[in-house]
């Protein structure tokens, strides 16, 4: 004891570390509980794959083919090059921000 000092303050208990450990423990318990809620222990799951024939086989399909004398012409799409340039310049201006 030092001369003239009769009182030594108590050390503060470090409960902050204990609170962290308690929080981690509770978080682990909640995680395990949540994981076990989704499991179903009552059924045994089979991992085998069974390949079988379909029960109903349809062999006769009626197909109707329409015969037409008209020629099939592809539809021509006219493009406007100026609007495409405008779109490209707008895109470049927007991406530079």
C-alpha positions in Angstrom: 0.0 0.0 0.0 1.3 3.5 -0.9 1.6 6.1 1.8 -1.6 8.0 2.4 -3.7 6.0 -0.1 -6.3 3.9 1.7 -8.6 3.3 -1.3 -7.9 1.4 -4.5 -10.7 1.4 -7.0 -12.1 -2.0 -8.0 -11.3 -3.2 -11.5 -14.3 -2.9 -13.8 -15.6 -6.3 -14.9 -15.1 -6.9 -18.6 -18.6 -8.0 -19.5 -18.2 -6.8 -23.1 -16.2 -9.9 -24.1 -18.7 -12.1 -22.3 -21.6 -10.5 -24.1 -20.0 -11.1 -27.5 -19.4 -14.8 -26.6 -23.0 -15.1 -25.4 -24.3 -13.5 -28.6 -22.2 -15.9 -30.8 -23.4 -18.9 -28.8 -27.1 -17.9 -29.1 -26.6 -17.2 -32.8 -25.1 -20.6 -33.3 -28.0 -22.2 -31.4 -30.6 -20.3 -33.5 -28.7 -21.4 -36.7 -28.7 -25.1 -35.7 -32.4 -24.9 -34.8 -33.3 -23.2 -38.1 -31.3 -25.8 -40.0 -33.0 -28.7 -38.2 -36.5 -27.3 -38.9 -36.1 -28.0 -42.6 -34.9 -31.6 -42.3 -37.4 -34.4 -42.4 -36.1 -37.5 -40.5 -39.3 -39.5 -40.9 -38.7 -40.6 -44.5 -35.7 -42.3 -45.9 -34.8 -40.7 -49.2 -33.8 -43.0 -52.0 -30.9 -41.9 -54.2 -31.6 -44.5 -57.0 -32.8 -43.4 -60.4 -35.6 -45.5 -62.0 -36.0 -45.2 -65.8 -39.2 -46.8 -67.2 -41.3 -46.8 -70.3 -44.2 -44.4 -70.4 -47.6 -46.0 -69.8 -49.3 -44.5 -72.8 -47.7 -44.5 -76.2 -49.2 -42.3 -78.9 -48.1 -43.5 -82.3 -50.9 -42.2 -84.5 -50.7 -38.5 -84.7 -52.9 -36.7 -87.2 -50.9 -34.1 -89.1 -52.6 -31.7 -91.5 -50.4 -30.1 -94.1 -51.9 -27.1 -95.9 -51.0 -26.8 -99.5 -50.8 -23.3 -100.9 -50.0 -21.9 -104.3 -48.8 -18.6 -102.9 -45.1 -17.9 -102.7 -43.7 -17.1 -99.3 -41.8 -13.8 -99.4 -39.7 -12.6 -96.5 -40.8 -9.3 -95.0 -38.2 -6.6 -95.8 -37.5 -4.3 -92.9 -36.4 -0.8 -93.8 -33.7 0.6 -91.5 -33.0 4.2 -90.7 -29.2 4.6 -90.2 -29.6 8.1 -88.8 -31.6 6.9 -85.8 -29.1 4.1 -85.2 -26.3 6.7 -85.0 -28.4 8.7 -82.6 -29.0 5.7 -80.3 -25.3 4.9 -80.3 -24.2 8.4 -79.5 -26.9 8.6 -76.7 -25.6 5.3 -75.2 -22.0 6.5 -75.3 -23.0 9.8 -73.6 -24.9 8.0 -70.9 -22.1 5.5 -70.1 -19.5 8.2 -69.7 -21.0 9.5 -66.5 
